[in-house]
Amino acid sequence: MIYKRLEFKNMAGQKVKITEIPVLDSRNPHYFLVHARLQALAAFIYNNPDSKTSYSFHDYLKRKMKWSDFIQLYRTEQYSHNA
């Protein structure tokens, strides 16, 4: 899975990073859920300046999603014979 990172400044002007954001195809069933959660997290961080400068989106989703959906989102496909 490919991950991206988002960097921005919050209300107080402090640089903040959100890491481990999965890159999903728009046809993926979890696409809307991931983007809605990302917007919610970014808005929360922007409006509530905290001493923390780096956030893991992976850990955030682990706390906020149903476990079965989380496993399905982050599962890796096993290939036989190194294909």
Secondary structure by P-SEA (a helix, b strand, c coil): cbbbbbbbbccccbbbbbcbbbbbcccccaaaaaaaaaaaaaaaaaacccccccccaaaaaaacccaaaaaaaabbbbbcccc
